[in-house]
Amino acid sequence: MEGTIIATGRSNLATVDILWMIDDRGMLSAYLIGAQGRVNAATPVDLKQVVKGKGGKRGKYAMVTGHYTEQGSVADVLYVTESTSNIVSVFALANDGIRVIATLGAARTN
């Protein structure tokens, strides 16, 4: 997708939503929207440094929210790929900001 795109995901906490946004420069932002309209923003992450595709300066990103389980712990996550990449990066919003928690590669069959 070109331009600014957004995705939302209900957190494991029933009173919290996470708004994920990728702007037209490839910067990923996350906003934690809590009870009574409180909003906390995380420092943006440059996707061009994380999701290595051949999409040039802007890239064409796709994303979807979900839940990721690792060592028995479930996290609310965002899956992001760039249209020319066979890689999906998994992001989570943690206390210290946006973190990459996994990188998944597409299997190739010939």
Long-range contacts (C-beta under 8 A, 24 or more apart in sequence): 1-60, 1-61, 1-62, 2-58, 2-60, 5-61, 5-63, 7-63, 7-64, 7-65, 7-78, 8-65, 9-65, 9-66, 9-76, 9-78, 10-76, 11-76, 12-67, 12-74, 12-76, 18-65, 18-76, 18-78, 18-93, 20-63, 20-65, 20-78, 20-91, 22-47, 22-61, 22-63, 22-80, 24-58, 25-58, 26-57, 26-58, 26-59, 26-61, 28-78, 28-80, 28-91, 28-98, 29-98, 30-78, 30-91, 30-93, 30-98, 32-93, 42-93, 42-97, 42-98, 43-97, 43-98, 44-98, 45-91, 45-97, 45-98, 47-80, 47-82, 47-89, 50-80, 50-89, 50-100, 51-80, 51-81, 51-82, 51-85, 51-87, 51-89, 52-82, 52-85, 52-87, 53-81, 53-82, 53-83, 53-84, 53-85, 53-87, 54-84, 54-85, 55-82, 55-83, 55-84, 55-85, 59-83, 59-84, 60-84, 68-92, 68-101, 68-102, 70-101, 70-102, 75-101, 77-101
